[in-house]
C-alpha cells in the first residue's frame, strides 16, 4: 500500500518515519520524501495509530489527490533549493514537468487552488529562506549565494531578496534577523 505523507522534506524526516513505522510494527518496502510503500495494508487500528504518531512529529497523511500533487511539487522544489545548485537558466516548469510527468499548466493550477498562491512564488520564497541560511553562516559571498540559487546576477538576487523581506542581504548579513522559517512552513507570509 502506498501512503503519501505531508511535511517530509529532508533525510531526517525519512529516518523519523522509518523509525515510527518500525515502532508500530509496519514493514515498509520503501520510504522516500513524502511517500511510503508498505507491505500489505494496515488494519484500521494500525492506520489510526500511524496517523496519530505522524501528527505528533509534525507529519500528516494525505488522502486528497490534489494535495498529494502539491506535496510532491513542494518536495521537488525544496530538494532543488536545498541542493544550492540551481543552474543559471533553470526552468521550474521543465523541472516539475519532467519529474511529475504532468503538464505544467495543470500542476500550477492545482498548486494555486490548494495553496492559494503560485508555485513560482513558493519557489522564490524557498530560495529566500535558503539565502537567509547562507547569509547567516557567512561562508559565502553575496555573489556566490546568488549564483548557487540560480539568480542571473547579484543585483537581481539583492532586489528580489529586498522585495520579499524588506531587507537587503547586506542588512541580514550585518544585523541578522529575528527568525527563519523551517522549509516545510514557507508560505507567502515571509518574515525576517
C-alpha positions in Angstrom: 0.0 0.0 0.0 1.3 3.4 -0.9 0.9 6.3 1.6 1.6 10.0 1.0 2.9 12.0 3.9 3.0 15.8 4.1 6.0 17.7 5.5 8.6 15.1 4.8 11.3 17.4 3.5 14.7 16.1 4.4 16.7 12.9 5.1 16.0 13.2 8.9 12.3 13.0 8.0 12.8 9.7 6.2 14.7 8.3 9.3 11.9 9.5 11.6 9.2 7.9 9.6 11.1 4.7 9.2 11.6 4.5 13.0 7.9 5.3 13.6 6.9 2.5 11.2 9.1 0.0 12.9 7.7 1.0 16.3 4.2 0.4 15.0 5.2 -3.0 13.5 4.6 -1.8 9.9 7.0 -3.1 7.3 8.0 -0.7 4.6 9.2 -1.6 1.1 10.5 1.9 0.6 10.4 5.3 2.3 11.1 8.4 0.2 10.4 12.1 0.8 6.6 12.3 1.1 5.9 8.7 0.1 5.9 5.3 1.9 5.3 1.9 0.2 4.1 -0.6 2.8 4.0 -4.4 2.5 0.3 -5.0 2.9 -2.4 -2.7 4.1 -2.6 -1.6 7.8 -5.8 -2.5 9.7 -8.0 0.3 10.9 -6.3 0.4 14.3 -2.8 0.5 12.9 -3.8 3.1 10.4 -5.3 5.3 13.2 -2.1 4.8 15.4 0.1 5.7 12.4 -1.9 8.8 11.7 -1.7 9.9 15.3 2.0 9.1 15.6 2.8 11.0 12.4 0.8 14.0 13.6 2.8 14.1 16.9 6.1 14.5 15.0 4.7 17.1 12.5 3.7 14.9 9.6 0.3 14.3 8.1 -1.2 11.5 5.9 -2.6 12.8 2.7 -5.6 11.3 1.0 -6.8 14.1 -1.3 -5.1 13.5 -4.8 -4.6 17.2 -5.4 -2.9 17.6 -2.0 -0.6 14.7 -2.9 0.4 16.5 -6.1 1.0 19.8 -4.2 3.1 17.9 -1.7 5.2 16.4 -4.4 5.7 19.8 -6.0 6.8 21.2 -2.7 9.2 18.3 -2.1 10.8 18.7 -5.5 11.2 22.4 -5.0 12.7 22.0 -1.6 15.1 19.4 -2.8 16.3 21.6 -5.7 16.7 24.7 -3.5 18.4 22.9 -0.7 20.9 21.4 -3.1 22.2 25.0 -3.7 22.9 24.1 -7.3 20.3 25.8 -9.3 21.6 26.4 -12.8 21.6 29.9 -14.2 19.0 29.1 -16.8 17.0 26.7 -14.7 13.3 26.4 -15.7 10.9 25.4 -12.9 8.3 24.4 -15.5 10.7 21.9 -17.2 11.9 20.6 -13.8 8.4 19.9 -12.5 7.0 18.6 -15.7 9.9 16.1 -16.2 9.7 14.9 -12.6 5.9 14.6 -12.3 5.1 13.8 -15.9 2.2 16.2 -16.0 1.6 19.4 -17.9 3.0 22.4 -16.1 -0.2 24.4 -16.5 -2.1 21.6 -14.8 0.4 21.5 -12.0 0.3 25.3 -11.4 -3.5 25.3 -11.5 -3.7 22.5 -8.9 -1.0 24.2 -6.7 -2.8 27.6 -6.8 -6.2 26.0 -6.0 -4.8 24.1 -3.0 -2.3 26.7 -1.7 -3.9 30.0 -2.7 -0.6 31.2 -4.2 1.5 30.4 -7.2 4.1 27.7 -7.5 6.6 30.3 -8.8 6.2 32.4 -5.6 6.7 29.3 -3.5 9.9 28.6 -5.4 11.1 32.2 -4.8 10.2 32.0 -1.1 12.2 28.8 -0.7 15.2 30.4 -2.3 14.9 33.4 0.0 14.8 31.1 3.1 17.9 29.3 1.8 19.6 32.7 1.2 18.9 33.7 4.8 20.5 30.5 6.0 23.6 31.0 3.7 23.8 34.7 4.8 23.7 33.6 8.4 26.6 31.2 8.0 28.8 33.9 6.5 30.7 31.3 4.5 29.7 32.5 1.0 29.7 35.9 -0.6 26.5 37.5 -1.8 27.6 36.8 -5.3 28.2 33.1 -4.5 24.8 32.8 -2.9 23.2 34.4 -5.9 24.9 32.0 -8.3 24.1 28.9 -6.2 20.4 29.9 -6.1 20.2 30.4 -9.9 20.0 34.2 -10.0 21.2 35.8 -13.2 23.1 38.5 -11.2 24.0 39.6 -7.7 21.8 42.7 -8.3 18.8 40.6 -9.3 19.2 38.5 -6.1 19.5 41.6 -3.9 16.5 43.2 -5.5 14.3 40.1 -5.1 15.5 39.5 -1.5 14.7 43.1 -0.5 11.3 42.9 -2.3 10.4 39.7 -0.4 11.8 40.5 3.0 12.0 44.3 3.2 15.7 44.0 4.0 18.8 43.8 1.8 21.1 40.8 2.0 23.7 43.2 3.5 21.4 44.1 6.3 20.7 40.5 7.1 24.4 39.6 7.0 25.3 42.6 9.2 22.4 42.6 11.7 21.0 39.1 11.5 17.2 38.5 11.5 14.5 37.7 14.0 13.7 34.2 12.8 13.9 31.8 9.9 11.1 29.6 8.7 11.5 25.9 8.5 11.5 24.9 4.9 8.3 23.0 5.3 6.5 26.0 6.7 7.3 28.5 3.9 4.2 30.4 2.9 3.5 33.7 1.2 3.7 35.4 4.5 7.5 35.7 4.8 9.3 37.2 7.7 12.9 38.1 8.7 
